[in-house]
Amino acid sequence: MKLSELVVLAQNGDEEAFTMLVRRLIPLIKKYGLRYYGQDEVSSDVSLRLVIAIKKYRPKTTWGRDELQSYYTSKHKEKNKKDL
């Protein structure tokens, strides 16, 4: 099933579709967590944001990508400030 189809089903309350969607995105969550924050521990925070993003997602926009990039950029800046 396509990712966009899973999102629509998840938005309509299909818990199985939501679970499938999250499982598919876990590698991406971990990738960005390590890339921008240097830790895998941000996965739970990102997963929570994923739930919110799924509910807000609108096709044919870049909202989700922009939101994720903004989140990780701010986390990366916070980490760099702590390291100084």
N, C-alpha and C positions, 0 to 999 in steps of 0.2 A: 504494500500500500504506500502511496506517495506521502511524503511528509505533510504537504498541504492538506491532504485528505484527513490525516490523523489530527491535525490542528483543528479542523472544522468539527470533527467528531468530539474531540476533547472539549472544545468550547461549548458544545451542546450537552455536556455532562456525561459522555461516555468514558467511564473510568478505565476500561481496558485500553482504549485508544490513548488515553492520557499516559498510562503506564508504558505502553509501547513507545510513545513519543519520547518520554524521559529516558528510557533505556537506550534509544537510538542516539540521543544527544549527549549522553554521559562522556564519551570520548572527547567530544568537542569542549564540554565544560572543563574537563581535566586539562586539555591542551591550553586553553586560554588562562586557566588558573595558574599553570606553571609558567606560561609565557609572560604574563603581565604582573604576577604577584610572587612568583618563585616558589609557590607552595601548592600542594594538592588540597590543603585544608579549606580553601575557599570554596570547595565544591558544594558544600551544604548551603552557603550563602548564595552562590550562583544558581543552585537548584531552586531555591525559593524565588529568586528573581525570574527564573524560567517559568514557574507557575504563573506569576503575574504577567509575564510577556505572552504566554499562551492565551490568557484571557483577553489581553489587549490587542493581540495580533490582528492586523488588517492586511489582506493580500495586496500585492503590487505596490508595497511601500518599503522603505528601508528602515522603518522605525526600530525593529528588533535589532538589526545590525548596528545602527547608530547608538542605541541604548546600551548594548553590550560593550561596544568600543568605549563609550563614555565612562561606563562603570569601571572597566579595567584600567583605563588611563588614570582615573582618579585614585584607584587603589595603588597603582604603580607609583604615583607621585607621593602618596602617604608613606609607602614603604621606603622610598628614597630619603624622605625627610627623617624617618626614624634611624636610618643607617648613618646619617651625618652626625 
